[in-house]
């Protein structure tokens, strides 16, 4: 289309504007991923710790089964078909702990909390997720000190860059016996 450079502006009277203003969000979201209500991208992208090199390695044939293993730990999903899960996947190919929530971020938070409660060392395995890999999921993984993420869906470009910088192995689209490794194979 051709840009004519025309601009139309209009103002509503107080009585006409009132219904529109009452629908306007008055406060930043109090729960969720932690990004709701921030004022700038700089606040969202905080410096991440670099996950220290470990001797932790998982065989590719086991990585390819990680999301299938997690699926066996999803009773809430079985009932609702509307819940995400996060699990801790060990070097020997087992999900030993999993948590579910309608929010993918919350599922990972619950998993990390349960691992702390049980004194499970996150450097000895991988976080396996039913969701896509976003910036927040990489941030949570780095702060927990886990060296690997395996997910059923793809990473965002920014999440991939952060995973590379934080020394996190990022495997995605893990389903049906296949996966793609995006960083630190």
C-alpha positions as CSV (number, residue, x, y, z in Angstrom):
1,X,0.0,0.0,0.0
2,X,1.0,3.6,-0.5
3,X,1.6,5.6,2.6
4,X,-0.1,9.0,2.2
5,X,1.4,10.4,5.4
6,X,-2.1,11.2,6.7
7,X,-2.9,10.7,10.3
8,X,-6.3,10.8,12.0
9,X,-6.7,11.6,15.6
10,X,-9.8,11.7,17.7
11,X,-10.7,12.3,21.4
12,X,-13.6,10.8,23.3
13,X,-15.7,12.7,25.7
14,X,-15.4,11.6,29.4
15,X,-18.7,9.7,29.2
16,X,-17.7,7.9,26.0
17,X,-14.2,7.1,27.2
18,X,-15.2,5.7,30.6
19,X,-16.1,2.2,29.4
20,X,-12.7,1.9,27.5
21,X,-10.7,3.2,30.5
22,X,-12.4,0.8,32.9
23,X,-11.0,-2.1,30.8
24,X,-7.5,-0.8,30.9
25,X,-5.1,-2.8,33.0
26,X,-4.4,-0.9,36.1
27,X,-1.5,-2.8,37.5
28,X,1.3,-5.1,36.4
29,X,0.6,-8.8,36.7
30,X,1.4,-10.0,40.3
31,X,2.2,-13.6,39.3
32,X,3.7,-15.5,36.4
33,X,7.0,-15.5,34.7
34,X,8.4,-12.4,36.4
35,X,8.5,-10.3,33.3
36,X,5.0,-8.8,33.6
37,X,5.2,-5.2,34.7
38,X,8.8,-4.6,34.0
39,X,9.7,-1.3,32.4
40,X,12.6,-2.3,30.1
41,X,14.3,-5.1,28.3
42,X,17.4,-4.5,30.5
43,X,15.4,-5.4,33.5
44,X,14.3,-8.7,31.8
45,X,17.8,-9.8,30.8
46,X,19.8,-9.9,34.0
47,X,23.3,-11.2,34.0
48,X,23.4,-15.0,34.3
49,X,25.9,-17.2,36.0
50,X,28.0,-19.4,33.8
51,X,27.2,-23.1,34.6
52,X,30.5,-24.6,35.5
53,X,31.8,-27.5,33.5
54,X,30.9,-30.8,34.9
55,X,31.6,-34.3,33.9
56,X,27.9,-34.7,33.4
57,X,27.0,-36.2,30.0
58,X,23.8,-38.0,28.8
59,X,23.9,-40.4,25.9
60,X,22.0,-39.2,22.8
61,X,19.7,-42.3,22.8
62,X,18.6,-41.3,26.3
63,X,18.1,-37.7,25.5
64,X,15.8,-38.8,22.7
65,X,13.6,-40.5,25.3
66,X,13.5,-37.7,27.9
67,X,10.1,-36.2,27.0
68,X,8.6,-39.6,26.8
69,X,9.9,-40.3,30.3
70,X,8.4,-37.1,31.5
71,X,5.1,-37.9,30.0
72,X,4.8,-40.8,32.5
73,X,4.9,-38.3,35.3
74,X,2.0,-36.1,34.3
75,X,-1.2,-37.0,36.2
76,X,-2.5,-33.5,36.0
77,X,-2.1,-33.4,32.3
78,X,-3.8,-36.8,32.0
79,X,-6.8,-35.3,33.8
80,X,-6.9,-31.9,32.2
81,X,-4.8,-32.0,29.0
82,X,-3.9,-28.4,30.0
83,X,-0.8,-28.6,32.2
84,X,2.9,-28.2,31.6
85,X,5.6,-30.3,33.3
86,X,9.2,-30.0,34.3
87,X,11.3,-32.9,35.4
88,X,14.8,-33.8,36.5
89,X,16.3,-36.3,34.1
90,X,19.3,-38.2,35.3
91,X,22.4,-39.4,33.4
92,X,21.0,-43.0,33.4
93,X,17.9,-41.8,31.5
94,X,15.2,-41.6,34.2
95,X,13.0,-38.8,35.3
96,X,13.3,-39.0,39.1
97,X,11.2,-35.9,40.0
98,X,8.6,-34.0,38.2
99,X,6.2,-31.1,38.8
100,X,3.2,-29.8,36.9
101,X,1.4,-26.5,36.6
102,X,-0.7,-24.7,34.1
103,X,2.2,-22.3,33.7
104,X,5.4,-23.6,32.3
105,X,7.5,-21.2,34.4
106,X,5.7,-22.3,37.5
107,X,6.3,-26.0,36.8
108,X,10.0,-25.3,36.6
109,X,9.9,-23.3,39.8
110,X,8.1,-26.1,41.6
111,X,10.7,-28.6,40.3
112,X,13.6,-26.5,41.5
113,X,12.0,-26.0,44.9
114,X,11.4,-29.8,45.2
115,X,15.0,-30.5,44.3
116,X,16.3,-28.1,46.9
117,X,13.9,-29.7,49.5
118,X,15.3,-33.2,48.6
119,X,18.9,-32.1,48.3
120,X,19.1,-33.2,44.7
121,X,22.2,-31.7,42.9
122,X,21.1,-30.1,39.6
123,X,24.6,-30.5,38.1
124,X,24.0,-34.3,37.8
125,X,21.3,-34.2,35.2
126,X,19.0,-32.2,32.9
127,X,15.8,-30.3,33.2
128,X,13.3,-31.8,30.8
129,X,10.3,-29.5,29.8
130,X,7.1,-30.0,27.9
131,X,7.3,-26.4,26.7
132,X,9.2,-24.1,24.4
133,X,12.5,-22.8,25.8
134,X,12.2,-19.0,26.4
135,X,14.6,-16.6,28.1
136,X,13.0,-17.1,31.5
137,X,13.4,-20.9,31.3
138,X,17.2,-20.5,30.5
139,X,17.5,-18.0,33.3
140,X,16.0,-20.3,35.9
141,X,18.2,-23.2,34.7
142,X,21.3,-21.1,34.9
143,X,20.5,-19.8,38.4
144,X,19.8,-23.4,39.5
145,X,23.1,-24.5,38.1
146,X,21.7,-27.2,35.8
147,X,24.0,-27.8,32.8
148,X,21.3,-29.1,30.3
149,X,17.8,-28.4,29.1
150,X,15.8,-30.9,27.1
151,X,12.5,-29.7,25.8
152,X,9.6,-30.9,23.6
153,X,9.5,-27.6,21.7
154,X,11.9,-25.2,20.2
155,X,14.0,-22.4,21.8
156,X,13.6,-18.7,21.0
157,X,16.7,-17.1,19.4
158,X,17.4,-15.0,22.5
159,X,17.1,-18.1,24.8
160,X,19.6,-19.9,22.6
161,X,22.0,-17.0,22.9
162,X,21.7,-17.0,26.6
163,X,22.1,-20.7,26.9
164,X,25.3,-20.5,24.8
165,X,26.7,-17.7,27.1
166,X,25.7,-19.6,30.3
167,X,27.4,-22.9,29.1
168,X,24.1,-24.7,29.1
169,X,23.5,-27.6,26.6
170,X,20.2,-27.0,25.0
171,X,18.4,-29.8,23.3
172,X,14.9,-29.1,21.8
173,X,12.2,-30.6,19.7
174,X,12.8,-33.8,21.6
175,X,10.0,-36.2,20.7
176,X,9.4,-39.3,18.8
177,X,12.9,-40.5,19.4
178,X,14.6,-37.4,17.9
179,X,16.0,-34.1,19.1
180,X,18.0,-31.1,17.9
181,X,21.0,-29.9,19.9
182,X,21.5,-26.2,19.7
183,X,24.3,-25.5,22.1
184,X,27.3,-27.1,23.9
185,X,26.8,-30.7,22.5
